Amino acid sequence: MPPRNSKSDLLPGTLDMLVLQTLSVGDLHGYAIAQHIERISRDVLRVEQGSLYPALERLQRAGWATSKWGRSPTGRRARYYTITASGRRQLGQEISEFDKMSLAIDRVLGRDGGA
């Protein structure tokens, strides 16, 4: 069995939700989004560029995020992403679905306090 990395890859289907949640805090460029998720998760979750930028494009195509060019704190040109009103609604739906899935998993693992 290969050794596990110290940081975990994201569960399938959670990246869009985590990016939308991060953008609900404020407009950020891609690198800052990845850093925010790592920092808030206390370095447990990592978002690779190869996953993040396709996700950001997907969110824009769906109308859940928009972007515009600006300057990063280091003075470099960067694309800043913003959550839209429909993105906020989508985030609520994704959180609800995640909560249902998490509860179901807890039940299967015998962690729901019942059964």
C-alpha positions as CSV (number, residue, x, y, z in Angstrom):
1,M,0.0,0.0,0.0
2,P,1.5,3.4,-1.0
3,P,2.2,5.9,1.8
4,R,-0.4,8.6,2.3
5,N,0.5,12.2,1.8
6,S,0.3,14.5,4.8
7,K,-2.4,16.4,3.1
8,S,-5.5,14.8,1.8
9,D,-6.9,15.0,-1.7
10,L,-10.5,16.3,-1.8
11,L,-13.4,13.9,-1.8
12,P,-15.0,13.7,-5.3
13,G,-17.8,16.3,-5.7
14,T,-16.6,18.6,-2.9
15,L,-14.3,20.9,-4.8
16,D,-17.0,23.2,-6.3
17,M,-18.7,23.5,-2.9
18,L,-15.4,24.4,-1.1
19,V,-14.5,26.9,-3.8
20,L,-17.9,28.5,-3.7
21,Q,-17.8,28.7,0.1
22,T,-14.3,30.3,-0.1
23,L,-15.6,32.9,-2.6
24,S,-18.5,33.7,-0.3
25,V,-15.9,35.2,2.0
26,G,-14.7,37.6,-0.8
27,D,-13.1,37.9,-4.2
28,L,-9.9,35.9,-4.5
29,H,-7.5,34.8,-7.2
30,G,-6.8,31.1,-7.8
31,Y,-3.7,30.7,-5.6
32,A,-5.4,32.5,-2.7
33,I,-8.4,30.2,-3.0
34,A,-6.2,27.1,-2.7
35,Q,-4.3,28.7,0.2
36,H,-7.5,29.6,2.0
37,I,-8.8,26.1,1.8
38,E,-5.5,24.7,3.1
39,R,-5.4,27.2,5.9
40,I,-9.0,26.8,7.0
41,S,-8.7,23.0,6.9
42,R,-5.6,23.3,9.1
43,D,-3.5,21.9,6.2
44,V,-5.5,18.7,5.8
45,L,-7.0,19.6,2.4
46,R,-5.1,20.6,-0.6
47,V,-6.3,21.9,-4.0
48,E,-4.0,21.2,-6.9
49,Q,-3.9,23.7,-9.8
50,G,-4.8,21.0,-12.2
51,S,-8.1,20.6,-10.4
52,L,-8.7,24.2,-9.2
53,Y,-8.6,26.0,-12.6
54,P,-10.9,23.6,-14.4
55,A,-13.3,23.9,-11.4
56,L,-13.2,27.7,-11.7
57,E,-14.0,27.5,-15.4
58,R,-16.8,25.1,-14.7
59,L,-18.3,27.5,-12.1
60,Q,-18.1,30.4,-14.5
61,R,-19.8,28.4,-17.3
62,A,-22.6,27.5,-14.9
63,G,-23.0,31.2,-13.9
64,W,-22.0,30.5,-10.3
65,A,-18.9,32.7,-10.4
66,T,-17.5,35.5,-12.5
67,S,-14.0,36.8,-12.9
68,K,-12.0,39.9,-13.7
69,W,-8.4,40.8,-14.0
70,G,-6.6,42.7,-11.2
71,R,-3.3,42.9,-9.4
72,S,-2.3,40.4,-6.6
73,P,-0.7,41.7,-3.4
74,T,2.7,41.0,-5.0
75,G,1.8,43.3,-8.0
76,R,1.4,40.4,-10.4
77,R,-1.6,40.4,-12.8
78,A,-4.2,37.9,-11.5
79,R,-7.7,36.8,-12.3
80,Y,-10.0,37.4,-9.3
81,Y,-13.1,35.3,-8.9
82,T,-16.5,36.3,-7.4
83,I,-19.5,34.2,-6.4
84,T,-22.8,35.2,-8.1
85,A,-26.3,35.2,-6.6
86,S,-27.0,31.9,-8.3
87,G,-23.7,30.6,-7.0
88,R,-24.8,31.4,-3.5
89,R,-28.0,29.4,-4.1
90,Q,-26.0,26.6,-5.6
91,L,-23.7,26.6,-2.6
92,G,-26.7,26.2,-0.3
93,Q,-27.9,23.2,-2.3
94,E,-24.5,21.6,-2.3
95,I,-24.1,22.0,1.4
96,S,-27.5,20.5,2.0
97,E,-26.6,17.5,-0.2
98,F,-23.3,17.1,1.5
99,D,-24.9,17.2,4.9
100,K,-27.3,14.4,3.8
101,M,-24.5,12.3,2.5
102,S,-22.4,12.9,5.6
103,L,-25.3,11.8,7.8
104,A,-25.8,8.7,5.8
105,I,-22.1,7.8,6.0
106,D,-22.2,8.4,9.8
107,R,-25.2,6.0,10.0
108,V,-23.3,3.3,8.1
109,L,-20.3,3.8,10.4
110,G,-22.5,3.6,13.4
111,R,-21.8,7.1,14.5
112,D,-25.3,8.5,14.5
113,G,-25.9,7.7,18.1
114,G,-28.8,5.4,17.2
115,A,-29.2,2.0,15.5
